[in-house]
């Protein structure tokens, strides 16, 4: 399945049905009078967040959504049938944005099963029975149904994950994802092997959490260099960032600083999120290089990084222990600070 995290679609709710013009013509009933019923209400446009979806690829091929209109009224004061609501199923984490320069946020579907009536259908028109008065015994006027609403909107998907995996290209992120999950991400010895976000479920010592791997960032990503920072939106909702730094790289300290500066340039609170730093690909670095890399990151003020090798598995369990511990702390803080309610989490 192809990954698509943005799509532009057209929405139109159903128009109301017209009212009827009708008169009773039954035998032995004198002055039967008007009995035209009202039209039915048009269908609503409804969004629903459903589990099991992690892409907007369906909206590349279907871009126009129109709810059915209501049926017209009929004689004997019969109201027309209402149009069925059009339910659009989207992945959890989908945002609905206005089609304007600022891409104004209109709705955010961040919980499983969340439903939103986005555009309401038009009301049905009045039949001639509703126009009857003491001075207008046989009205022939009626009302057409009210039109529905229409709008162009953007859908933007921000994947829901507990841990976001960030780092420079070729920092070993995909290898780590494959080691700890069943994601089967592509691994190669060239930059930008990962071209789209990957999700995986980590199961460790009776706990589960969702890990999101995004394409590697480079210096200037906030200005569009490389793939750019558009995929950072998929880690905005994460509780924790896992920052992998290539221990065998030319300058691990500089590599760490580059990613931190890009997170700050992106904003959205990423720079303030809890972070676990790990020196990856430790099997390719000598002890002196590992010591220098630890010292360089420590000098920036982020504490001692963990040392792992996703290829051999060394240090991976200790890293997962740290992640589970930090996620547990975050969950406890949420329960103490909140009112007992918290956002949906795969945990």
C-alpha positions in Angstrom: 0.0 0.0 0.0 1.4 3.4 -0.9 1.7 6.1 1.7 0.0 9.4 1.3 -0.3 11.9 4.1 -1.9 14.9 2.3 -4.9 15.1 0.0 -7.3 17.8 -1.2 -10.9 16.8 -1.6 -14.3 18.5 -2.4 -17.3 18.0 -0.1 -20.9 18.8 -0.7 -23.8 18.0 1.7 -27.2 17.0 0.3 -29.8 19.6 -0.6 -33.2 19.4 1.0 -36.1 18.0 -1.0 -38.9 20.3 -2.3 -42.3 20.5 -0.6 -45.3 19.2 -2.4 -48.4 20.9 -3.8 -51.4 18.6 -3.3 -55.1 18.7 -2.4 -57.4 16.1 -0.9 -59.8 14.8 -3.5 -61.7 12.1 -1.5 -65.3 11.4 -2.1 -67.7 12.8 0.5 -65.1 15.0 2.0 -66.1 18.6 1.2 -63.4 21.3 1.0 -60.7 18.7 1.4 -58.0 21.4 1.3 -54.2 21.3 0.8 -52.2 18.3 2.0 -48.8 18.7 0.5 -46.0 17.4 2.7 -42.6 18.8 3.4 -39.4 17.7 1.6 -36.8 15.5 3.3 -33.6 16.8 4.8 -30.4 16.4 2.8 -27.6 14.0 3.9 -24.8 15.2 6.1 -21.0 14.9 5.4 -19.6 12.9 8.4 -16.0 12.1 9.1 -15.1 9.1 11.2 -11.7 8.1 12.5 -11.2 4.3 12.2 -8.4 2.0 13.3 -6.4 0.0 10.8 -5.7 2.8 8.4 -2.4 4.7 8.2 -2.5 6.4 4.8 -4.8 8.7 2.8 -4.0 7.0 -0.5 -7.8 6.3 -1.1 -8.3 10.1 -1.5 -5.9 10.3 -4.4 -8.4 8.4 -6.6 -11.7 9.6 -5.1 -11.6 13.4 -4.6 -15.3 14.4 -4.8 -17.8 13.5 -2.1 -21.5 14.4 -2.4 -24.1 13.4 0.0 -27.6 12.5 -1.5 -30.4 15.1 -1.4 -33.6 14.6 0.4 -36.7 13.3 -1.4 -39.6 15.5 -2.3 -42.8 15.7 -0.2 -46.1 14.1 -1.3 -49.8 14.3 -0.8 -51.6 13.1 2.3 -49.1 15.2 4.3 -46.3 12.8 3.6 -42.8 14.1 4.3 -40.1 13.1 1.9 -37.4 10.7 3.0 -34.2 12.3 4.2 -30.9 11.7 2.3 -28.5 9.3 3.8 -25.4 10.7 5.6 -22.2 10.2 3.7 -19.6 8.8 6.2 -16.0 9.4 5.1 -13.6 7.0 7.0 -10.1 8.4 7.7 -7.1 7.2 9.7 -6.8 8.2 13.3 -4.7 11.4 13.5 -6.2 13.0 10.4 -6.6 16.8 10.5 -9.1 18.7 8.3 -7.7 22.0 7.0 -9.3 24.9 5.2 -8.2 25.5 1.6 -6.7 28.9 2.3 -3.2 30.4 2.5 -2.8 29.7 6.2 -4.3 26.2 6.0 -6.6 26.9 9.0 -7.2 23.9 11.2 -10.9 23.0 11.1 -11.0 19.7 12.9 -8.6 17.1 14.4 -9.7 13.4 14.6 -7.2 12.1 17.1 -9.3 9.3 18.8 -10.5 6.0 17.6 -14.2 6.1 16.7 -14.4 9.9 16.8 -17.2 11.1 14.5 -17.7 14.7 13.3 -20.7 16.1 11.3 -18.6 18.4 9.2 -21.2 19.7 6.7 -24.9 19.6 7.4 -27.5 18.8 4.8 -30.1 21.4 3.7 -33.6 21.4 5.3 -36.5 20.2 3.3 -38.9 22.7 1.7 -42.4 23.5 3.0 -45.4 21.9 1.3 -48.5 23.8 0.5 -50.3 22.5 3.6 -48.1 24.6 5.8 -49.3 27.8 4.0 -53.0 27.3 4.7 -54.5 30.1 6.7 -58.1 31.3 7.4 -57.8 33.7 4.5 -55.8 31.4 2.2 -57.7 28.2 2.1 -56.1 26.7 -1.1 -52.5 27.8 -1.2 -50.5 26.7 -4.2 -47.1 27.9 -3.2 -44.5 25.6 -1.9 -40.8 25.8 -1.1 -37.8 24.3 -2.7 -35.4 22.5 -0.4 -32.5 24.5 1.1 -29.2 23.9 -0.7 -26.4 21.9 1.0 -23.0 23.2 2.0 -19.9 22.7 -0.2 -16.2 23.2 0.6 -12.7 22.3 -0.6 -10.6 21.0 2.2 -7.2 19.5 2.8 -6.7 16.3 4.8 -3.4 16.0 6.6 -2.4 12.8 8.4 -0.2 12.9 11.5 0.4 9.4 12.6 -0.1 8.5 16.2 2.9 6.9 17.9 4.4 6.8 21.3 8.0 7.1 20.2 9.4 9.1 17.3 12.6 8.0 15.7 14.8 10.8 14.4 18.3 11.3 13.1 20.5 11.9 10.1 20.2 9.7 7.0 22.0 6.4 7.5 22.0 6.6 11.3 20.7 3.1 11.6 17.0 4.0 12.2 15.5 1.5 9.8 17.8 -1.3 11.1 16.7 -0.5 14.6 13.0 -0.5 13.5 13.5 -4.0 11.9 15.4 -5.3 15.0 12.6 -4.3 17.4 9.4 -4.6 15.3 8.0 -6.6 12.4 8.0 -3.5 10.1 10.4 -4.9 7.5 11.7 -1.5 6.6 14.0 -1.1 3.6 17.7 -0.9 4.6 20.5 0.3 2.3 24.0 1.8 2.4 23.0 5.1 0.8 21.2 8.2 2.2 17.4 8.5 2.2 16.7 4.8 2.0 13.5 5.6 3.9 11.3 7.8 1.8 8.1 7.6 3.8 7.2 7.2 7.5 7.2 3.7 8.9 5.2 2.4 11.9 6.1 -0.6 14.1 4.8 -2.1 17.3 7.6 -2.8 19.9 6.8 -5.6 22.4 9.3 -5.6 25.3 8.9 -7.3 28.7 5.1 -7.4 28.6 4.8 -3.8 27.4 3.9 -2.5 23.9 4.4 0.8 22.3 4.3 2.2 18.7 7.5 3.4 17.1 7.4 5.8 14.2 10.5 6.1 11.9 10.6 9.1 9.6 12.9 9.8 6.7 16.3 11.2 7.7 16.8 14.9 8.2 19.8 17.0 7.0 21.0 20.4 7.7 18.6 23.0 6.2 15.6 20.6 6.2 13.5 23.4 7.7 14.1 25.4 4.5 13.3 22.4 2.3 16.8 20.8 1.9 16.7 17.0 1.2 13.3 15.6 1.7 12.6 18.6 4.0 10.8 18.5 7.3 7.3 17.7 6.1 7.4 14.3 7.8 8.2 15.8 11.2 4.4 16.3 11.6 4.2 12.5 12.2 6.2 12.8 15.5 4.4 15.9 16.8 2.0 13.7 18.8 4.8 11.4 20.2 5.4 11.3 23.9 9.1 10.6 23.4 11.8 11.1 20.8 14.5 8.5 20.2 17.5 10.3 18.6 19.9 7.9 16.9 23.4 9.3 16.2 25.8 7.4 14.0 28.8 6.5 16.3 30.9 5.6 13.2 30.2 9.0 11.6 32.8 11.8 11.0 31.5 14.0 13.8 28.7 12.5 16.0 28.5 15.7 18.1 27.9 17.9 15.1 25.3 15.3 13.8 23.4 15.5 17.0 23.5 19.3 17.0 22.2 19.5 13.4 19.1 17.5 14.3 18.5 19.5 17.4 18.6 22.7 15.5 16.2 21.4 12.9 13.7 20.4 15.6 13.9 23.9 17.0 13.5 25.4 13.6 10.4 23.3 13.0 8.8 24.2 16.3 5.4 22.7 17.3 7.0 21.8 20.7 9.3 19.1 19.3 12.4 20.7 20.8 10.8 20.4 24.3 9.8 16.8 24.1 11.5 14.2 26.3 14.4 12.6 24.4 16.5 9.4 24.6 19.8 9.7 22.7 21.7 6.6 21.5 24.9 6.1 19.6 24.0 3.6 16.9 26.2 1.4 14.7 28.6 0.9 17.6 29.9 -2.3 16.1 31.6 -0.1 13.4 33.3 2.3 15.8 36.4 1.7 17.9 36.4 2.4 21.7 38.2 5.7 21.3 35.7 7.0 18.8 32.8 5.9 21.1 34.4 7.7 24.0 34.9 10.9 22.0 31.3 10.7 20.7 29.9 10.4 24.2 31.9 13.3 25.4 30.8 15.5 22.5 27.1 14.8 23.1 27.6 15.2 26.9 29.2 18.6 26.3 25.9 19.8 24.7 24.2 19.2 27.9 21.9 16.2 27.1 23.5 13.6 29.4 25.3 10.4 28.5 23.9 8.7 25.4 23.3 4.9 25.3 25.5 2.8 23.0 23.7 0.3 20.8 24.2 -1.8 17.6 21.0 -2.7 16.0 22.8 -5.0 13.6 24.2 -7.2 16.4 21.6 -6.4 19.0 24.1 -5.1 21.6 22.6 -2.6 23.9 19.1 -2.8 22.3 17.4 -4.3 25.4 18.9 -1.6 27.7 17.6 1.1 25.3 14.1 -0.4 25.3 14.2 -0.6 29.1 14.9 3.1 29.2 12.1 3.9 26.7 9.6 1.9 28.6 10.6 3.5 31.9 10.3 7.0 30.4 6.9 6.2 28.8 5.7 5.0 32.2 6.8 8.3 33.8 4.9 10.2 31.2 1.7 8.2 31.7 1.9 8.8 35.5 2.4 12.5 35.0 -0.6 12.7 32.7 -2.9 10.9 35.2 -1.8 13.3 38.0 -2.0 16.5 36.1 -5.2 15.7 34.2 -8.7 15.1 35.4 -8.6 11.4 34.8 -9.1 11.7 31.0 -6.3 11.5 28.5 -5.8 11.1 24.8 -6.0 7.7 23.2 -2.7 5.7 23.1 -1.9 2.3 21.7 -0.5 1.4 25.2 
